[in-house]
Amino acid sequence: MPADIWGFAYAATVAAGGVLGYAKAGSVPSLAAGLTFGAILGYGAFLTSQEPPRPLLQLGTSLVLAGMMGARWSRSGKFMPPGVICVLSCAMLARGLMMHNRYLPLIGKSD
């Protein structure tokens, strides 16, 4: 299985968003959340790149981020940054479900 370039790019985007939030507004929670979620997503992209792929960590983290940032986007009405992360998370979730459905224990197996 080739490296999950999209997964690594998504992880880097989330981590960079946390660093940018800290640099722009001095938000330590943004820095901590961005780096934590970025690291988890990076490890998830690594697991997805293995043979056989194990996409559950990446999918679960994308689902959590989509929910959290979607709620924040709904409350604030601002697209930047919660809307961007929500849309990216939903896209990565859909991509992961479509690409790896045969490796997911709940939806891929029909023995």
N, C-alpha and C positions, 0 to 999 in steps of 0.2 A: 504494500500500500504506500503510495507516495505521501510526502509530508502534507499536512492539512494547512496549506498556505492561508486560506481564508480564515481558519480558526486562529492561527497565530496573529494575523493582521487584526482580527477582532479583539483579541486579548491585548495587543499593543495599543489599540485605540481606547479601550476602557482604562488601561493604566495611564495613558497619556492624558485622558480626560481628568483623572484624579490629580495628576501633577499640575495640569493647567488650572484646575479649580483652586488648588493651593496657591499657585503663583499669582493668580488674578485676584482672589478674594481672601487669601490667608486661611482657607478652610482646611483645618486638620482632619475633620471627619471625611471630607471629600478625598483628601490624599490617602487616608487609610483605606477607605472603601475602594477607591480606584485601584490602588496597588494590590489589595487583597483579592478583589474579583479578577483583576488582570492576571495575577499569578495562578489562580485557580483555573481560569480559562486557558492559560498557556499550558498548564499541565494536562487539562482536558484535551487540548489540541494535540499534545504529544501522545496521549492514549489513543486518540482517534487515528493517528498516523501509524499505529502498530498493526501487525497482522496477527489475528483478526482485530479489527477496530473495536474499541470500547468507548462508544460515544455518550454514555449516560451522564458522566460528570459534566461534560460540556453542555449537553441538552438541559440538564437540571439547573445549571448556573444561568444559562440563557433565559430559562423560564422565570427564575427568581428575579433577574435583572429586568426582564420585560414587565413583570408585575409591579415591582418597586418603582421603576422609572415611569411606567404608564400612570400609576397613581399620582406621582409627583407632577407629571405633565398635566394631568387632569385638574389637579388643585391649583397649579400656578398659571396654566394656560400658555406657558413659555415653551417654544419648541426647542430652544437651545439652552442647556444640553439634555434635559430629560427626554424630550421627544426624539432626539437623534438616537440616543442609546436605546430607547424603547423600540424604535423602528429597526435598528440594527439587530437587536436581540430577537425580535420576532422573525426577521429574515434568517438569522442564523439557526433559530429553532426550526423553522420550516425546512431549511436546507438540510439540517441534520436528520430530521425525521424522514425526508424523502431519500436521502443518500444511504442511510444506515438502517432502514426499516427491517432488513433481514437479520441484523445483529441485535435488535432490541427484543428482549424476552417477552414483552406483553403484546406487541403488535406484529412482530415478524414471524413468529412460529405458528404454523398451522398443521402440526403433525397429526 
